[in-house]
Amino acid sequence: MKLWVNGGLREADDARVSVLDHGLTVGDGVFETVKTVGGRSFALTLHLERLTRSALGLGLPEPDHDEARRACAAVIEANPTARGRLRITYTGGLSPLGSERGTEAPTLIVALGETSLRPETTAVITVPWTRNEHSAVAGLKTTSYAENVVALARAAGEGASEALLANTAGRLCEGTGSNVFVVLDGELHTPPLSSGCLAGITRALTVRWTGARETDLPLDVLERADEVFLTSSLRDVQAVNRVDGRPLADAPGPVTAKALRIFEERAAADWDPVLTP
């Protein structure tokens, strides 16, 4: 495997980042996960735009999109794969051991790992921990993922692939690495960004392409929703067949199946979509 590290390709065994990198010591970094299929990356422009929003939200310098594109292209070419997870990581770089940043340039790492199609349906659980919608990093895709690691491990222990969280107000927010949609009386809803959820790329495209409503929802909506599905860069649109042990019969339901079909058709027609106002 070859990775891009700070300006060039490196063999995995030779790729080096300082142990004093701020992304390692205090989680001072942001990242993007981009789907690749047959050597093509999906929605790279939208991912780089969000990388910039997250970086600026942390107070990091604006990433160089041209360099990031060169890095992505080089890594994809150097690591042929049928279906991949392209990971772009951008950190505060070499810094003191505390929270304060140093004066060195940020670190840019791009790596590509092989992945496979997700199952058509999956199970989820809810967990007792919350997202802080008032946090300084709410809505930013930072490398500080310890909360997600703990919640996802709980889900795996209960035979599920994702954990769903409420925010501090008890409203439905998001999964550890996905956004959530619910169907109520035939209408499609997803929590608004004000809930503290990540502004998912697949979420945004699904809202735009299906007309889903952004709705403030209580967490217990999951107990009565007719259908539930998840969206993320690697899941695309994935139906939920069980929530906390409650089966959702015939998943994917008709609204989910339609959303999946629309997403597949629109994504296939445009591999670098834009979201104009």
Secondary structure, DSSP 8 states (H G I E B T S, - for coil): -EEEETTEEEEGGG----TTBHHHHS--EEEEEEEEETTEESSHHHHHHHHHHHHHHHT-----HHHHHHHHHHHHHHS--SEEEEEEEEE--B--SSSS--SS--EEEEEEEE-----SEEEEEEEEEEE-TTSTTTT--BS--HHHHHHHHHHHHTT-SEEEEEETTSBEEEESS-EEEEEETTEEEE--GGGT----HHHHHHHHHH--EE---BGGGGGT-SEEEEEETTTEEEEEEEETTEE-TTSS-HHHHHHHHHHHHHHHH-SS-----
